[in-house]
Amino acid sequence: MLDGVIQLAEGDAKAYNEMLTHCAMMAHDNPQNVLVIGGGDGYVLSEVLKHSSVKHVDHVDGDGDVVEICRTHFPWSGAWEDLRVKLHIADGAACVATKHDLHDFYDVVIQDSSDPYT
C-alpha cells in the first residue's frame, strides 16, 4: 500500500509484471541496454534480467524506502544485486530529462508507474 492505494498483490503480480516486461523486451531482437522507470518492488527488473542479451539496466525509482522494504520481503529482490543493474533513487522524469548518470541510449524502456488517477 502506498498513499492509501494497493500497488502490488503477490497473487496477480506475476501476470502484470511479466506482460509489462516481456512484451517490450521481445519487441527488440537483441535488447542489451534497458531502462526501467518505477517498479520499486523490483519485479519488472527481475523479469528483464531473465533475458540473456541484457548487458546493462538502469533502474530509476523515486522512493528508496519502497525499494528497501521490497528487498526484505519479496523473493525476486536479488535482482538489485545483479552486476548489470545500476539503481538510481530519483524522480524518473527528471532523471531522463537531464540524463543524470544514465546510459547513453536504451534498446528498451519500461515504465512501471503507479496509477496517476488514484
NUPASE-43550 format. One record per residue (C-alpha): residue number from 1; x, y, z. Coordinates in steps of 0.05 Angstrom, whole numbers. Layout:
REM NUPASE-43550
   nuza       c1       c2       c3
    NUM        X        Y        Z
...
END
This chain:
REM NUPASE-43550
   nuza       c1       c2       c3
      1        0        0        0
      2       27       68      -20
      3      -10      133       -7
      4      -71       92       12
      5      -72       53      -54
      6      -53      -20      -64
      7        6      -22     -111
      8       22      -96     -112
      9      -11     -161      -94
     10       30     -224      -98
     11      -30     -261     -127
     12      -31     -220     -191
     13       39     -192     -193
     14       64     -246     -239
     15       13     -234     -294
     16       20     -158     -292
     17       96     -155     -289
     18      110     -210     -339
     19       65     -178     -391
     20       93     -109     -378
     21      164     -134     -385
     22      166     -189     -437
     23      123     -156     -490
     24      171      -97     -491
     25      233     -140     -487
     26      211     -187     -543
     27      195     -128     -588
     28      270     -117     -595
     29      313     -171     -627
     30      373     -161     -581
     31      357     -118     -520
     32      423     -102     -486
     33      412      -35     -451
     34      347      -26     -413
     35      317       30     -373
     36      264       13     -320
     37      228       73     -291
     38      187       59     -229
     39      174      -12     -206
     40      205       -3     -138
     41      183      -73     -119
     42      237     -100     -166
     43      192     -150     -203
     44      199     -118     -272
     45      274     -113     -261
     46      278     -187     -244
     47      239     -204     -307
     48      284     -160     -351
     49      345     -197     -324
     50      317     -264     -349
     51      337     -242     -419
     52      408     -266     -431
     53      422     -210     -481
     54      417     -156     -427
     55      483     -124     -410
     56      461      -63     -371
     57      398      -40     -334
     58      387       28     -304
     59      331       24     -253
     60      303       92     -232
     61      253       95     -175
     62      232      155     -135
     63      222      120      -68
     64      282       88      -35
     65      240       65       24
     66      197       23      -23
     67      259       -9      -54
     68      289      -25       15
     69      224      -55       41
     70      216      -97      -21
     71      288     -122      -16
     72      268     -151       51
     73      201     -182       34
     74      199     -207      -38
     75      232     -269      -67
     76      254     -232     -130
     77      292     -179      -91
     78      360     -206     -111
     79      353     -171     -177
     80      386     -108     -149
     81      448     -148     -132
     82      459     -167     -205
     83      523     -133     -231
     84      486     -110     -294
     85      440      -66     -252
     86      450        6     -230
     87      396       32     -183
     88      381      106     -182
     89      336      134     -128
     90      309      195     -165
     91      249      223     -200
     92      243      184     -265
     93      221      241     -310
     94      274      288     -283
     95      328      235     -288
     96      312      222     -361
     97      305      296     -378
     98      374      312     -351
     99      405      244     -368
    100      433      247     -298
    101      482      190     -291
    102      445      147     -343
    103      469      105     -401
    104      476      139     -469
    105      419      100     -502
    106      369       44     -488
    107      343      -12     -531
    108      281      -18     -486
    109      248       29     -437
    110      195        3     -389
    111      156       50     -345
    112      122       16     -286
    113       88       75     -253
    114       31       79     -204
    115      -38       98     -230
    116      -40      174     -236
    117     -115      175     -222
    118     -112      145     -153
END
